[in-house]
């Protein structure tokens, strides 16, 4: 099983931060391991503190359910409100699983701007 290292988590975060900075978006970036445990977190100057827990929750949701948090947002928009009862599910874009060598190794969660922008930043981190 491929493990997400602190070094790799920092590289993912750096790539995400570059996207956020290029757009002037103050955000929190959280990286969790395959068990949903926080591995790395950074909060840009000026980012509201409420985004800390949201970024962590997005990352945990993405790895717990092994899918982007945007998927839950789509299901709710399609009228599948029952998913709101799933424990730990965050139905807001900005959480993405981190896949290393074809295996789920962790996840990134971003919060601080709109959910679409959070998703754009997270995707930039994943492309690292």
mmCIF file of the C-alpha atoms, coordinates in Angstrom:
data_MODEL
# 
_entry.id   MODEL 
# 
loop_
_atom_site.group_PDB 
_atom_site.id 
_atom_site.type_symbol 
_atom_site.label_atom_id 
_atom_site.label_alt_id 
_atom_site.label_comp_id 
_atom_site.label_asym_id 
_atom_site.label_entity_id 
_atom_site.label_seq_id 
_atom_site.pdbx_PDB_ins_code 
_atom_site.Cartn_x 
_atom_site.Cartn_y 
_atom_site.Cartn_z 
_atom_site.occupancy 
_atom_site.B_iso_or_equiv 
_atom_site.pdbx_formal_charge 
_atom_site.auth_seq_id 
_atom_site.auth_comp_id 
_atom_site.auth_asym_id 
_atom_site.auth_atom_id 
_atom_site.pdbx_PDB_model_num 
ATOM 1   C CA . UNK A 1 1   ? 0.000   0.000  0.000   1.00 0.00 ? 1   UNK A CA 1 
ATOM 2   C CA . UNK A 1 2   ? 1.355   3.410  -0.997  1.00 0.00 ? 2   UNK A CA 1 
ATOM 3   C CA . UNK A 1 3   ? 1.590   5.811  1.961   1.00 0.00 ? 3   UNK A CA 1 
ATOM 4   C CA . UNK A 1 4   ? 1.211   9.554  1.729   1.00 0.00 ? 4   UNK A CA 1 
ATOM 5   C CA . UNK A 1 5   ? 4.343   11.102 3.227   1.00 0.00 ? 5   UNK A CA 1 
ATOM 6   C CA . UNK A 1 6   ? 4.632   14.502 4.864   1.00 0.00 ? 6   UNK A CA 1 
ATOM 7   C CA . UNK A 1 7   ? 6.980   15.530 2.061   1.00 0.00 ? 7   UNK A CA 1 
ATOM 8   C CA . UNK A 1 8   ? 4.410   14.607 -0.613  1.00 0.00 ? 8   UNK A CA 1 
ATOM 9   C CA . UNK A 1 9   ? 1.623   16.302 1.359   1.00 0.00 ? 9   UNK A CA 1 
ATOM 10  C CA . UNK A 1 10  ? 3.663   19.508 1.442   1.00 0.00 ? 10  UNK A CA 1 
ATOM 11  C CA . UNK A 1 11  ? 4.259   19.327 -2.331  1.00 0.00 ? 11  UNK A CA 1 
ATOM 12  C CA . UNK A 1 12  ? 0.531   18.878 -2.959  1.00 0.00 ? 12  UNK A CA 1 
ATOM 13  C CA . UNK A 1 13  ? -0.217  21.796 -0.662  1.00 0.00 ? 13  UNK A CA 1 
ATOM 14  C CA . UNK A 1 14  ? 2.419   23.970 -2.365  1.00 0.00 ? 14  UNK A CA 1 
ATOM 15  C CA . UNK A 1 15  ? 0.820   23.336 -5.764  1.00 0.00 ? 15  UNK A CA 1 
ATOM 16  C CA . UNK A 1 16  ? -2.619  24.139 -4.358  1.00 0.00 ? 16  UNK A CA 1 
ATOM 17  C CA . UNK A 1 17  ? -1.275  27.256 -2.623  1.00 0.00 ? 17  UNK A CA 1 
ATOM 18  C CA . UNK A 1 18  ? 0.266   28.451 -5.910  1.00 0.00 ? 18  UNK A CA 1 
ATOM 19  C CA . UNK A 1 19  ? -3.176  28.266 -7.551  1.00 0.00 ? 19  UNK A CA 1 
ATOM 20  C CA . UNK A 1 20  ? -4.806  30.104 -4.662  1.00 0.00 ? 20  UNK A CA 1 
ATOM 21  C CA . UNK A 1 21  ? -2.123  32.790 -4.597  1.00 0.00 ? 21  UNK A CA 1 
ATOM 22  C CA . UNK A 1 22  ? -2.281  33.283 -8.370  1.00 0.00 ? 22  UNK A CA 1 
ATOM 23  C CA . UNK A 1 23  ? -5.953  34.169 -7.957  1.00 0.00 ? 23  UNK A CA 1 
ATOM 24  C CA . UNK A 1 24  ? -5.645  36.129 -4.724  1.00 0.00 ? 24  UNK A CA 1 
ATOM 25  C CA . UNK A 1 25  ? -7.771  33.609 -2.832  1.00 0.00 ? 25  UNK A CA 1 
ATOM 26  C CA . UNK A 1 26  ? -7.082  33.220 0.908   1.00 0.00 ? 26  UNK A CA 1 
ATOM 27  C CA . UNK A 1 27  ? -7.794  29.608 1.864   1.00 0.00 ? 27  UNK A CA 1 
ATOM 28  C CA . UNK A 1 28  ? -7.072  26.791 4.255   1.00 0.00 ? 28  UNK A CA 1 
ATOM 29  C CA . UNK A 1 29  ? -5.543  23.651 2.740   1.00 0.00 ? 29  UNK A CA 1 
ATOM 30  C CA . UNK A 1 30  ? -5.803  20.393 4.681   1.00 0.00 ? 30  UNK A CA 1 
ATOM 31  C CA . UNK A 1 31  ? -4.188  17.087 3.751   1.00 0.00 ? 31  UNK A CA 1 
ATOM 32  C CA . UNK A 1 32  ? -5.230  13.850 5.462   1.00 0.00 ? 32  UNK A CA 1 
ATOM 33  C CA . UNK A 1 33  ? -3.827  10.328 5.216   1.00 0.00 ? 33  UNK A CA 1 
ATOM 34  C CA . UNK A 1 34  ? -5.757  7.223  4.134   1.00 0.00 ? 34  UNK A CA 1 
ATOM 35  C CA . UNK A 1 35  ? -7.303  6.948  7.608   1.00 0.00 ? 35  UNK A CA 1 
ATOM 36  C CA . UNK A 1 36  ? -8.561  10.529 7.562   1.00 0.00 ? 36  UNK A CA 1 
ATOM 37  C CA . UNK A 1 37  ? -5.947  11.739 10.049  1.00 0.00 ? 37  UNK A CA 1 
ATOM 38  C CA . UNK A 1 38  ? -4.648  15.259 9.557   1.00 0.00 ? 38  UNK A CA 1 
ATOM 39  C CA . UNK A 1 39  ? -1.157  15.168 8.060   1.00 0.00 ? 39  UNK A CA 1 
ATOM 40  C CA . UNK A 1 40  ? -0.656  18.785 6.983   1.00 0.00 ? 40  UNK A CA 1 
ATOM 41  C CA . UNK A 1 41  ? -2.587  22.042 7.262   1.00 0.00 ? 41  UNK A CA 1 
ATOM 42  C CA . UNK A 1 42  ? -1.917  25.607 6.252   1.00 0.00 ? 42  UNK A CA 1 
ATOM 43  C CA . UNK A 1 43  ? -4.049  28.712 6.623   1.00 0.00 ? 43  UNK A CA 1 
ATOM 44  C CA . UNK A 1 44  ? -3.259  31.719 4.458   1.00 0.00 ? 44  UNK A CA 1 
ATOM 45  C CA . UNK A 1 45  ? -3.114  35.115 6.095   1.00 0.00 ? 45  UNK A CA 1 
ATOM 46  C CA . UNK A 1 46  ? -6.559  36.667 6.095   1.00 0.00 ? 46  UNK A CA 1 
ATOM 47  C CA . UNK A 1 47  ? -8.490  33.406 5.839   1.00 0.00 ? 47  UNK A CA 1 
ATOM 48  C CA . UNK A 1 48  ? -11.472 33.149 8.209   1.00 0.00 ? 48  UNK A CA 1 
ATOM 49  C CA . UNK A 1 49  ? -10.842 30.625 10.982  1.00 0.00 ? 49  UNK A CA 1 
ATOM 50  C CA . UNK A 1 50  ? -14.099 28.826 10.197  1.00 0.00 ? 50  UNK A CA 1 
ATOM 51  C CA . UNK A 1 51  ? -12.448 27.436 7.084   1.00 0.00 ? 51  UNK A CA 1 
ATOM 52  C CA . UNK A 1 52  ? -9.987  25.373 9.149   1.00 0.00 ? 52  UNK A CA 1 
ATOM 53  C CA . UNK A 1 53  ? -12.563 22.794 10.249  1.00 0.00 ? 53  UNK A CA 1 
ATOM 54  C CA . UNK A 1 54  ? -14.333 22.883 6.892   1.00 0.00 ? 54  UNK A CA 1 
ATOM 55  C CA . UNK A 1 55  ? -11.140 22.101 4.950   1.00 0.00 ? 55  UNK A CA 1 
ATOM 56  C CA . UNK A 1 56  ? -10.372 19.205 7.296   1.00 0.00 ? 56  UNK A CA 1 
ATOM 57  C CA . UNK A 1 57  ? -13.942 17.897 6.990   1.00 0.00 ? 57  UNK A CA 1 
ATOM 58  C CA . UNK A 1 58  ? -13.813 18.068 3.183   1.00 0.00 ? 58  UNK A CA 1 
ATOM 59  C CA . UNK A 1 59  ? -10.566 16.089 3.130   1.00 0.00 ? 59  UNK A CA 1 
ATOM 60  C CA . UNK A 1 60  ? -11.912 13.489 5.588   1.00 0.00 ? 60  UNK A CA 1 
ATOM 61  C CA . UNK A 1 61  ? -15.116 13.106 3.573   1.00 0.00 ? 61  UNK A CA 1 
ATOM 62  C CA . UNK A 1 62  ? -13.188 12.671 0.311   1.00 0.00 ? 62  UNK A CA 1 
ATOM 63  C CA . UNK A 1 63  ? -11.082 9.813  1.691   1.00 0.00 ? 63  UNK A CA 1 
ATOM 64  C CA . UNK A 1 64  ? -13.838 8.229  3.797   1.00 0.00 ? 64  UNK A CA 1 
ATOM 65  C CA . UNK A 1 65  ? -16.115 7.861  0.779   1.00 0.00 ? 65  UNK A CA 1 
ATOM 66  C CA . UNK A 1 66  ? -13.307 7.610  -1.798  1.00 0.00 ? 66  UNK A CA 1 
ATOM 67  C CA . UNK A 1 67  ? -14.766 10.254 -4.063  1.00 0.00 ? 67  UNK A CA 1 
ATOM 68  C CA . UNK A 1 68  ? -14.711 14.005 -4.569  1.00 0.00 ? 68  UNK A CA 1 
ATOM 69  C CA . UNK A 1 69  ? -17.036 15.904 -2.252  1.00 0.00 ? 69  UNK A CA 1 
ATOM 70  C CA . UNK A 1 70  ? -18.539 17.484 -5.355  1.00 0.00 ? 70  UNK A CA 1 
ATOM 71  C CA . UNK A 1 71  ? -20.214 14.127 -6.054  1.00 0.00 ? 71  UNK A CA 1 
ATOM 72  C CA . UNK A 1 72  ? -22.416 14.574 -2.971  1.00 0.00 ? 72  UNK A CA 1 
ATOM 73  C CA . UNK A 1 73  ? -23.286 18.104 -4.056  1.00 0.00 ? 73  UNK A CA 1 
ATOM 74  C CA . UNK A 1 74  ? -24.470 16.712 -7.408  1.00 0.00 ? 74  UNK A CA 1 
ATOM 75  C CA . UNK A 1 75  ? -26.559 13.992 -5.772  1.00 0.00 ? 75  UNK A CA 1 
ATOM 76  C CA . UNK A 1 76  ? -28.330 16.503 -3.558  1.00 0.00 ? 76  UNK A CA 1 
ATOM 77  C CA . UNK A 1 77  ? -28.956 18.775 -6.548  1.00 0.00 ? 77  UNK A CA 1 
ATOM 78  C CA . UNK A 1 78  ? -30.504 15.730 -8.253  1.00 0.00 ? 78  UNK A CA 1 
ATOM 79  C CA . UNK A 1 79  ? -32.928 15.372 -5.338  1.00 0.00 ? 79  UNK A CA 1 
ATOM 80  C CA . UNK A 1 80  ? -31.227 12.520 -3.457  1.00 0.00 ? 80  UNK A CA 1 
ATOM 81  C CA . UNK A 1 81  ? -31.591 14.176 -0.062  1.00 0.00 ? 81  UNK A CA 1 
ATOM 82  C CA . UNK A 1 82  ? -31.093 10.909 1.808   1.00 0.00 ? 82  UNK A CA 1 
ATOM 83  C CA . UNK A 1 83  ? -27.343 11.334 1.429   1.00 0.00 ? 83  UNK A CA 1 
ATOM 84  C CA . UNK A 1 84  ? -27.545 14.181 3.937   1.00 0.00 ? 84  UNK A CA 1 
ATOM 85  C CA . UNK A 1 85  ? -27.904 11.513 6.636   1.00 0.00 ? 85  UNK A CA 1 
ATOM 86  C CA . UNK A 1 86  ? -24.522 9.916  5.867   1.00 0.00 ? 86  UNK A CA 1 
ATOM 87  C CA . UNK A 1 87  ? -22.141 10.518 8.778   1.00 0.00 ? 87  UNK A CA 1 
ATOM 88  C CA . UNK A 1 88  ? -19.113 12.564 7.798   1.00 0.00 ? 88  UNK A CA 1 
ATOM 89  C CA . UNK A 1 89  ? -20.396 13.389 4.332   1.00 0.00 ? 89  UNK A CA 1 
ATOM 90  C CA . UNK A 1 90  ? -19.686 16.963 3.217   1.00 0.00 ? 90  UNK A CA 1 
ATOM 91  C CA . UNK A 1 91  ? -21.787 17.946 0.177   1.00 0.00 ? 91  UNK A CA 1 
ATOM 92  C CA . UNK A 1 92  ? -19.609 20.864 -0.916  1.00 0.00 ? 92  UNK A CA 1 
ATOM 93  C CA . UNK A 1 93  ? -16.933 20.925 -3.619  1.00 0.00 ? 93  UNK A CA 1 
ATOM 94  C CA . UNK A 1 94  ? -13.344 21.248 -2.442  1.00 0.00 ? 94  UNK A CA 1 
ATOM 95  C CA . UNK A 1 95  ? -12.415 17.771 -1.213  1.00 0.00 ? 95  UNK A CA 1 
ATOM 96  C CA . UNK A 1 96  ? -10.534 15.331 -3.470  1.00 0.00 ? 96  UNK A CA 1 
ATOM 97  C CA . UNK A 1 97  ? -8.967  11.928 -2.858  1.00 0.00 ? 97  UNK A CA 1 
ATOM 98  C CA . UNK A 1 98  ? -5.218  11.661 -3.394  1.00 0.00 ? 98  UNK A CA 1 
ATOM 99  C CA . UNK A 1 99  ? -4.361  8.611  -5.493  1.00 0.00 ? 99  UNK A CA 1 
ATOM 100 C CA . UNK A 1 100 ? -0.752  7.391  -5.548  1.00 0.00 ? 100 UNK A CA 1 
ATOM 101 C CA . UNK A 1 101 ? 0.200   4.528  -7.858  1.00 0.00 ? 101 UNK A CA 1 
ATOM 102 C CA . UNK A 1 102 ? -3.470  3.673  -8.312  1.00 0.00 ? 102 UNK A CA 1 
ATOM 103 C CA . UNK A 1 103 ? -4.239  3.510  -4.583  1.00 0.00 ? 103 UNK A CA 1 
ATOM 104 C CA . UNK A 1 104 ? -6.165  5.887  -2.341  1.00 0.00 ? 104 UNK A CA 1 
ATOM 105 C CA . UNK A 1 105 ? -3.481  7.394  -0.103  1.00 0.00 ? 105 UNK A CA 1 
ATOM 106 C CA . UNK A 1 106 ? -5.262  10.380 1.429   1.00 0.00 ? 106 UNK A CA 1 
ATOM 107 C CA . UNK A 1 107 ? -7.175  13.486 0.473   1.00 0.00 ? 107 UNK A CA 1 
ATOM 108 C CA . UNK A 1 108 ? -6.997  17.250 0.164   1.00 0.00 ? 108 UNK A CA 1 
ATOM 109 C CA . UNK A 1 109 ? -9.632  19.654 1.428   1.00 0.00 ? 109 UNK A CA 1 
ATOM 110 C CA . UNK A 1 110 ? -9.758  23.360 0.642   1.00 0.00 ? 110 UNK A CA 1 
ATOM 111 C CA . UNK A 1 111 ? -11.986 26.049 2.127   1.00 0.00 ? 111 UNK A CA 1 
ATOM 112 C CA . UNK A 1 112 ? -12.074 29.820 2.077   1.00 0.00 ? 112 UNK A CA 1 
ATOM 113 C CA . UNK A 1 113 ? -13.598 30.987 -1.185  1.00 0.00 ? 113 UNK A CA 1 
ATOM 114 C CA . UNK A 1 114 ? -16.534 29.663 -3.242  1.00 0.00 ? 114 UNK A CA 1 
ATOM 115 C CA . UNK A 1 115 ? -16.875 25.899 -3.455  1.00 0.00 ? 115 UNK A CA 1 
ATOM 116 C CA . UNK A 1 116 ? -16.026 25.958 -7.178  1.00 0.00 ? 116 UNK A CA 1 
ATOM 117 C CA . UNK A 1 117 ? -12.856 27.943 -6.433  1.00 0.00 ? 117 UNK A CA 1 
ATOM 118 C CA . UNK A 1 118 ? -12.014 25.599 -3.540  1.00 0.00 ? 118 UNK A CA 1 
ATOM 119 C CA . UNK A 1 119 ? -12.349 22.695 -5.992  1.00 0.00 ? 119 UNK A CA 1 
ATOM 120 C CA . UNK A 1 120 ? -10.106 24.434 -8.526  1.00 0.00 ? 120 UNK A CA 1 
ATOM 121 C CA . UNK A 1 121 ? -7.407  24.881 -5.871  1.00 0.00 ? 121 UNK A CA 1 
ATOM 122 C CA . UNK A 1 122 ? -7.692  21.271 -4.670  1.00 0.00 ? 122 UNK A CA 1 
ATOM 123 C CA . UNK A 1 123 ? -7.432  20.008 -8.265  1.00 0.00 ? 123 UNK A CA 1 
ATOM 124 C CA . UNK A 1 124 ? -4.245  22.042 -8.757  1.00 0.00 ? 124 UNK A CA 1 
ATOM 125 C CA . UNK A 1 125 ? -2.781  20.301 -5.724  1.00 0.00 ? 125 UNK A CA 1 
ATOM 126 C CA . UNK A 1 126 ? -3.720  16.870 -7.042  1.00 0.00 ? 126 UNK A CA 1 
ATOM 127 C CA . UNK A 1 127 ? -2.048  17.620 -10.372 1.00 0.00 ? 127 UNK A CA 1 
ATOM 128 C CA . UNK A 1 128 ? 1.276   18.174 -8.561  1.00 0.00 ? 128 UNK A CA 1 
# 
